[in-house]
Every structure is written in C-alpha cells, then in structure tokens.
Amino acid sequence: MDGNNKNDSERNASKRLLKDFRREHPHLEVIIVEDGLASNYPHLALLDELKLEYIIMVKPGDHSFLFDWVKHVVRQLSLLSK
C-alpha cells in the first residue's frame, strides 16, 4: 500500500500518475477534473507545478471559509449594482 489509509494511497498514486503523465506528455494541454479528495493545497500545488489546468470539486463542509468568502463577495457585488 502507498499510505496509511485509502486516501493516502489514492493521493500517492495520483501524485505518481500526474508526474509520469507530464513527463511523458510535456506539452499536451489537458484539464484535470477531480473530486473533493483533491481539494487540498499540496495536490493543487502539484498541479500548478506540473502546469496542468484543473477543475476540482469542493464541498461546503470541507471548505467553509471559501464558501463564506464567496457569499460575502456576492453580497458586496449586489450592493454595488443598486
């Protein structure tokens, strides 16, 4: 096994896959689409380092600060448009 639990194993396998993919296809433009398991800084930093575009699922329960910030921005924008 790659890690102490299932999530660790998936993360380590994903890291290997992405590095191998980019090494084999250095100029291919792709968009990586992943679920909430990938919505963490180390993984996103790896995608940025490998110059891969991405769409990552995020859940309110896992990222409450982000969702609160978006609500705040929407409220501010609605006040500006009045």
C-alpha positions in Angstrom: 0.0 0.0 0.0 1.2 3.6 -0.7 -0.1 5.1 2.6 -1.6 4.6 6.0 -5.1 4.6 4.7 -7.2 4.6 1.5 -7.0 8.3 1.0 -3.2 8.3 1.4 -2.9 5.5 -1.1 -5.1 7.4 -3.6 -3.1 10.6 -3.1 0.2 8.9 -3.6 -0.9 7.1 -6.7 -2.3 10.3 -8.1 0.9 12.1 -7.5 2.9 9.4 -9.3 0.4 9.3 -12.2 0.4 13.1 -12.7 4.2 13.3 -12.6 4.6 10.4 -15.1 1.9 11.8 -17.3 3.6 15.3 -17.5 7.0 13.7 -18.1 5.6 11.6 -21.0 3.5 14.5 -22.4 5.3 17.7 -21.5 3.4 19.9 -24.0 -0.1 18.3 -24.1 -2.8 20.7 -22.9 -5.3 19.0 -20.6 -7.8 19.8 -17.9 -7.7 17.6 -14.9 -11.2 17.0 -13.3 -11.2 15.6 -9.8 -13.5 15.1 -6.8 -13.3 16.7 -3.4 -10.4 14.4 -2.3 -8.1 16.5 -4.5 -9.2 19.8 -3.0 -6.2 20.3 -0.8 -3.2 22.6 -1.1 -0.4 20.0 -1.7 -2.3 18.5 -4.6 -3.3 21.8 -6.1 0.3 23.0 -5.8 1.5 19.9 -7.6 -1.0 20.5 -10.5 0.3 24.1 -10.7 3.9 22.9 -10.6 3.2 20.5 -13.5 1.4 23.3 -15.4 -1.8 21.4 -15.5 -5.2 23.1 -15.7 -7.8 21.7 -13.4 -11.4 21.7 -12.2 -11.7 20.4 -8.6 -15.0 19.7 -6.7 -15.3 21.4 -3.4 -17.9 20.8 -0.7 -19.2 23.4 1.8 -18.4 21.2 4.8 -14.8 20.9 3.8 -14.2 24.5 2.7 -16.5 26.7 4.8 -14.1 29.7 4.7 -14.2 29.6 0.9 -18.0 29.4 0.7 -18.4 32.2 3.3 -16.0 34.4 1.3 -18.0 33.8 -2.0 -21.2 34.7 -0.2 -19.6 37.9 1.1 -18.4 38.8 -2.4 -21.8 38.2 -3.9 -23.4 40.4 -1.3 -20.9 43.2 -2.0 -21.4 42.9 -5.7 -25.2 43.1 -5.3 -24.8 46.3 -3.2 -22.7 47.8 -5.9 -25.2 47.1 -8.6 -28.0 49.0 -6.8 
